[in-house]
Amino acid sequence: MSQSHTFVDLDPAAVEAQRGKVRIIDVREPDEYKGELGHIPEAELVPLATVPAQALSWPRDTPVIMVCRSGGRSGRAAGELVRMGFSQVHNMVGGMLRWNQEQRTIAR
């Protein structure tokens, strides 16, 4: 892995275009996932603290998009996946705050 290999930021429109084609991981806590902001319908809940352990069983070459409330925690999770050798890692900028602001489909 080269030093320059990192994750790519995507805006909500780009994430929505990938729904159903890539793995979307929501790294918030369960109460946030089910709460006011909801979650992207296909998103899997994997709280941030559990990402490294759970990711051990994930294919390293499968595209994955990380999501949280505002983009901070998901950015940390994306960085961790890159360090673990994942090759197609993305972070949704603005998180579920921006997803909701843009009035995109949510589930609760």
C-alpha positions as MATLAB code, in Angstrom:
seq = 'MSQSHTFVDLDPAAVEAQRGKVRIIDVREPDEYKGELGHIPEAELVPLATVPAQALSWPRDTPVIMVCRSGGRSGRAAGELVRMGFSQVHNMVGGMLRWNQEQRTIAR';
ca = [
       0.000    0.000    0.000;
       1.403    3.393   -0.952;
       1.547    6.237    1.531;
      -0.782    8.308   -0.669;
      -3.577    5.696   -0.572;
      -6.469    7.164    1.363;
     -10.246    7.357    1.319;
     -12.344    9.503   -1.015;
     -15.003   11.966    0.170;
     -18.395   11.709   -1.542;
     -21.336   14.079   -1.299;
     -24.820   12.706   -0.564;
     -25.837   12.815   -4.247;
     -22.923   10.525   -5.145;
     -23.775    8.204   -2.253;
     -27.437    8.057   -3.290;
     -26.354    7.120   -6.829;
     -24.430    4.160   -5.334;
     -27.265    2.868   -3.111;
     -27.765   -0.841   -3.675;
     -24.376   -1.194   -5.423;
     -21.953   -0.656   -2.531;
     -21.798   -1.395    1.170;
     -22.921    1.592    3.273;
     -21.771    1.504    6.900;
     -23.313    3.865    9.475;
     -20.891    4.279   12.392;
     -23.233    6.129   14.766;
     -24.700    4.657   17.933;
     -27.968    2.648   17.763;
     -30.076    5.473   19.246;
     -28.779    7.864   16.560;
     -29.348    5.313   13.771;
     -33.009    4.948   14.808;
     -33.398    8.564   15.915;
     -34.405   11.926   14.509;
     -32.021   11.927   11.524;
     -32.814    8.327   10.592;
     -30.431    6.393    8.349;
     -29.861    5.595    4.696;
     -32.209    2.665    3.938;
     -29.472    0.162    2.952;
     -26.994    1.272    5.626;
     -25.632   -1.281    8.081;
     -25.190   -0.133   11.688;
     -21.612   -0.692   12.879;
     -20.877    1.685   15.798;
     -17.484    3.390   15.492;
     -15.901    1.561   18.437;
     -16.715   -1.808   16.840;
     -15.540   -1.035   13.281;
     -11.974   -2.463   13.559;
     -13.162   -5.790   15.008;
     -16.116   -6.199   12.638;
     -14.089   -5.141    9.586;
     -11.710   -8.076   10.084;
     -14.273  -10.301    8.329;
     -15.074   -7.890    5.472;
     -13.594   -8.301    1.956;
     -10.802   -5.719    1.584;
     -11.605   -4.988   -2.085;
     -15.360   -4.331   -1.769;
     -16.368   -0.658   -2.088;
     -17.563    0.741    1.236;
     -19.052    4.132    2.139;
     -18.826    5.284    5.741;
     -21.587    7.510    7.184;
     -22.202    9.282   10.520;
     -24.014   12.390   11.811;
     -21.743   15.062   10.295;
     -18.827   13.251    8.623;
     -16.277   13.310   11.451;
     -16.652    9.839   12.947;
     -17.122    8.285    9.529;
     -13.905    9.970    8.402;
     -12.056    8.391   11.333;
     -13.586    5.009   10.495;
     -12.638    5.409    6.818;
      -9.058    6.183    7.804;
      -8.956    3.081    9.991;
     -10.203    0.896    7.124;
      -7.492    2.299    4.842;
      -4.892    1.458    7.518;
      -6.352   -2.067    7.616;
      -5.765   -2.474    3.878;
      -9.167   -1.673    2.392;
      -8.763   -0.327   -1.141;
     -12.137    1.298   -1.989;
     -13.102    3.405    1.021;
     -15.353    6.467    0.871;
     -16.656    8.948    3.431;
     -19.959   10.812    3.032;
     -19.222   14.485    3.715;
     -21.789   16.283    5.834;
     -23.179   13.007    7.155;
     -26.847   12.473    7.878;
     -27.251   16.178    8.668;
     -26.526   17.015    5.025;
     -28.447   13.947    3.749;
     -31.550   15.239    5.588;
     -30.918   18.856    4.541;
     -30.979   17.656    0.929;
     -34.260   15.822    1.700;
     -33.010   12.404    0.641;
     -34.798    9.152    1.564;
     -34.341    8.006    5.160;
     -35.391    4.997    7.213;
     -35.911    4.835   10.987;
];
